[in-house]
Amino acid sequence: MIKKLVELQEKAKTEIMAVKTMHNLNEVKSLYLGKKSPLQEVLTQMKDLTVEEKKEMGIAINAFKQAVEEFVLVKRDLLQKDLINEKLEKEAIDISLPGVKFKDANYHPLELVTREIEEIFIGMGYNIAVGPEVELDLYNFEMLNLPAGHPAREMQDSFYINPTTLLRTHTSPVQARTMLENKNKPIQIICPGKVYRRDDDDATHSHQFMQVEGLVLGSNVSMADLKGTLEYLLKKMFGGDRVIRFRPSYFPFTEPSVEVDVSCFKCNGKGCALCKQNGWIEILGAGMVHPNVLKMAGYDPEVFQGFAFGIGIERVAMLKYGIDDIRNFYTNDIRFLRQF
Ligand code: DAH
């Protein structure tokens, strides 16, 4: 009987080692250890043995079971290793393949225009100034020669925080702030930033928009410098063939004041849809700083003169990129923004 068990064990070993799948392994295992295994036959014959023989047989049977369990464990390990290797081979990563392209963000068109304007002015030796968006009436109006009750305040109706504080209606208050900081020293700054007005939103108006303010003060600054500066700026932005023209205008903080037009960069001044058939595009407001503004900020108008200007960034971006609705800038449509 023991001999039979040893034979059975050898057979089990060979069969177990030959299986190819986990499923087969389990089948073969129960074939040798399960209810229908040849082991049962051995067990039924046990009753005819002597006590001594039974004891010996018991040990042999346990050894057989242990051995078969052992073979199964070893084989299971081998099968598992095979599975892992097969998987590794199948899922091998080719590190020489190009990766998935990461779509990185691009600058917002308003940021692009702002940066372009900044670059141009930095190249001319200007500094970049900043000011708060929540501003005092004092700087937003009063010190710009717009006292309480001045009719020009009406054009810049705003959002008031309280009777003396409002969301700035233009970047011009930075003029007053910069002058107070630099008392009696020359100034050459631009200030880009957000401004607010109580305006109905439509294709060309928004209650929040962006401007770039410019201020130059010195003892020998003339209107010719203003013209040269703006011509340089507009040629850089809209092409070397551009010419500019000044039209008389009115701003309380400049005297004289001008509205600046640039010759249409699309039709070269002949007249087209972009320039509404008149060959010129209105682009910004400017002028020579009003003596009252200088005085209020502690500058002596007999010593200092200067010019100032204000550019609407949305308007420049709309012209430059051919955008027909200002609301495109603010609605965060990724299809629109990805074009820049
Ligand atoms: N602050 C004016 C506006 O928002 C624009 C402007 C005009 C600014 C003339 C200036 C300037 O500095 O000189 O309408």
Residues whose N, C-alpha, C, O or C-beta is under 5 A from the ligand:
A	BS01	DAH	T169 H170 S172 G214 F251 T254 G285 A286 G287 A308 F309 G310
